[in-house]
Amino acid sequence: MTGPGAGVAGIDFGAIRGQFPILDQRVHGHPLIYLDSAATAQKPQCVIDAEAEFYERDNAAVHRGAHELAARSTVAFEHARAAVARLVGACADEGGEEIVVTSGATAGLNLLATAFGNASLGRGGAAAARFALRPGDEIVVSKAEHHSVLLPFQELAARTGATLKWFDLDDEGRIRADMADEVITERTRIVAVTHVANVTGAITDIAPIIRRAHAVGALVVLDACQSVPHLAVDFHAMDVDFAVWSAHKMYGPTGVGFLYGRRELLEALPPASFGGSMVELAWMDREARYMAPPARFEAGTQPVAQVVAAGRAAAWMMDIGMAAIEAHERLIAAELLRLGDIEGVRVLGPRDNAGRIGTVAFDVQGVHPHDVGQFLDAQGIAIRVGHHCAQPVHRHFGLYASNRASSGVYNTVDDAAALVEAVAKVRPFFRV
C-alpha cells in the first residue's frame, strides 16, 4: 500500500497527515504536494493550538514575576525545554541545564563562535581558557556545511588568527570521515560538522570524527538541523560537546532554535549576548556576575509561546516514535531516488537508500533550477531551488544550484511518485 493510509509499525501515517491543515488545499488547481521540509516543515494542529492557547491563557514574562500568569508561563516554558531535552538525549529534568533557547540554529552557531571569541579575549576567567583560540590553532569544518556553520567559524578563525581546515567529500558528496586522523591534528581546537547534509541528505559517519577530535582535545559542534526531525538522536550517547537545531524544521514554530551543550562546558563558557535575565549581580564599577546556564545565554525576553509550541512538537514526535518516522521516510526516499533513473537527471548525493534521509537534490540537464521549480509549482508540487545555503558542496558537483525535494512525516510514497512523474516531463516541456 502506497497511499495516504500506508503505515509503518502499525501507525496510520494517513491520519497523521490529516493533522496538518495547511496540506488540505489546492495550488494552481492541484492538490498541494509539499516536498520542502528541509527548508521548513509544516505544523500539526496540536502545535498551532499550543501556541494559540498559551497566548489565550498563560501569556506572561518567564522567570521574573510573582503573579499567577508568570508562574504558569514559567512552568510551561521549562516543561517545553525538558521535552526538547528528552527528544535529543540531553538532561531532561525541569531545569534543562543542557538546552539553551536561541532564535534558531544560526543563532546557536553564532552564539558559540562569539563565546569562543570572547574566551580568546580572556573573558570568562580560567574556566573559559579551554575555549580560547590562538594563532596556529585549527578549526575544522567540511565542504558539505550549510553557510550557517561555515561562516561563523570562518569569521572566528579570522578574528583569532586560527587556521580554517575542512574535510573533503567523496564522489557521492559524503564527508570523508575516513580522513579524520589526517584532517584533525594536535592543533585542532574545534570540529564543526553537519550530522546530515542539507543538500545530499547523506548521514555523516560522525563516530570516527568525534573519537579523533576528543583524542586531541578538540570540541565537537554538531549541526543537527536535518537529523533531529528525521532520526533518533542521543547527544549523550554520541558524545558530542555542542549541537544546534531549529524548531521550525521539527514541526514547531519559526523564530526558535536550541543549543545543546554538555553541562560542564556550558558552565565554563562565557556569555555571548548581554542584557536582562542573564545576570545575577551587576555593578557600575566591576564586572557583572552572570547566572548559571542556561539563563546565562538567554539574554532578554524569550519567545515563550513559540518555545511552548516547540515542546509540544517534540512530544508529538516522540509519541509517534522516531524509529517509525525514520522508517516511513525511508520508503519515500526510495521513491525519490528514482529521479536518477530519468534521462538527463542527475541525483546529487548517494543513490542508494542507506545512510541517508529523504532529502534528494537533483540537476535537470539543460534546464535552470528555477524553471524546474516553477514547472513543478504549476502542478502543485513544492520543492526548493537554488544553492540551499551550501555553495561549496555545489561546486564539488560542478554546479552553482540545484533542485531539492525533501520529505516529512506527512508525505506519502505517492507524493514522491508524483514528483518523479512530473520531473520526467521537464526536459520535453522545455524542448531540451
Secondary structure as GFF3:
##gff-version 3
##sequence-region A 1 432
A	DSSP	beta_strand	7	8	.	.	.	ID=ss1
A	DSSP	beta_strand	11	12	.	.	.	ID=ss2
A	DSSP	alpha_helix	13	17	.	.	.	ID=ss3
A	DSSP	three_ten_helix	21	23	.	.	.	ID=ss4
A	DSSP	beta_strand	26	27	.	.	.	ID=ss5
A	DSSP	beta_strand	30	31	.	.	.	ID=ss6
A	DSSP	beta_strand	33	34	.	.	.	ID=ss7
A	DSSP	alpha_helix	45	57	.	.	.	ID=ss8
A	DSSP	alpha_helix	68	88	.	.	.	ID=ss9
A	DSSP	beta_strand	99	102	.	.	.	ID=ss10
A	DSSP	alpha_helix	105	120	.	.	.	ID=ss11
A	DSSP	three_ten_helix	126	131	.	.	.	ID=ss12
A	DSSP	beta_strand	138	142	.	.	.	ID=ss13
A	DSSP	alpha_helix	147	160	.	.	.	ID=ss14
A	DSSP	beta_strand	163	167	.	.	.	ID=ss15
A	DSSP	three_ten_helix	177	179	.	.	.	ID=ss16
A	DSSP	alpha_helix	180	183	.	.	.	ID=ss17
A	DSSP	beta_strand	188	194	.	.	.	ID=ss18
A	DSSP	alpha_helix	206	215	.	.	.	ID=ss19
A	DSSP	beta_strand	219	223	.	.	.	ID=ss20
A	DSSP	alpha_helix	235	238	.	.	.	ID=ss21
A	DSSP	beta_strand	242	246	.	.	.	ID=ss22
A	DSSP	three_ten_helix	247	250	.	.	.	ID=ss23
A	DSSP	beta_strand	257	261	.	.	.	ID=ss24
A	DSSP	alpha_helix	263	268	.	.	.	ID=ss25
A	DSSP	beta_strand	279	281	.	.	.	ID=ss26
A	DSSP	beta_strand	289	290	.	.	.	ID=ss27
A	DSSP	three_ten_helix	295	297	.	.	.	ID=ss28
A	DSSP	alpha_helix	304	320	.	.	.	ID=ss29
A	DSSP	alpha_helix	322	336	.	.	.	ID=ss30
A	DSSP	three_ten_helix	337	341	.	.	.	ID=ss31
A	DSSP	beta_strand	345	348	.	.	.	ID=ss32
A	DSSP	beta_strand	359	364	.	.	.	ID=ss33
A	DSSP	alpha_helix	369	377	.	.	.	ID=ss34
A	DSSP	beta_strand	381	382	.	.	.	ID=ss35
A	DSSP	beta_strand	384	386	.	.	.	ID=ss36
A	DSSP	alpha_helix	391	396	.	.	.	ID=ss37
A	DSSP	beta_strand	402	406	.	.	.	ID=ss38
A	DSSP	alpha_helix	413	423	.	.	.	ID=ss39
A	DSSP	alpha_helix	426	429	.	.	.	ID=ss40
###
